[in-house]
């Protein structure tokens, strides 16, 4: 079994089989998925004891949107770094100051050298 995300089709089939009273292991065998994957999906997607495929898929898509890594290279950071470099600061000094002033936006000096 290779690792892939559940599709809306699989979620719909999962909902139908769950409504028919199939166990998570039986559904997993039918969908050729690991039983833990099905159990997790049922746990996440059940509202009032009933699994709803469309709602579960929407939640999945929103979760995927939020999981995308944000790039460190933003115009604000570039401007800040460029202005400090123009003042003859070293990347090590800039990284140290950034971690003090705005720790959520800090960038390592090694990253600055790569830019």
C-alpha positions, 0 to 999 in steps of 0.5 A: 500500500502506497501513501496517498491522501484519501480522495473524495470518492474514497471518502464517499465510499467510506461514508456509505460503508460506515452507514451500512455498519461496516467496521473500520477494518472491513472498510480498510480492506475494501478500500485497500487502506490501512485500518488506522487511516480509516479509524482516524478519518472516521474519528475526524469526520464524524459529526453526531456519530455520522460520517459526512464525506463532503464536510470531511473533504472540505476540512481536509482541504482547509487543513492542507491549505494551512499546512503549506510552508511559508517562505522566509524570503519576504519583501519586508525581510529583504528590505530590512536585511538590505538596509542593515547590510548597507550600514555594513552590518554582518549577516551574523549581527543582523540575525542576532538583532532580528531574533531579539526584535522580532523572533517570529520573523528571524532568519539565520545568517546561513540563510542570508548567505544563501540569498 
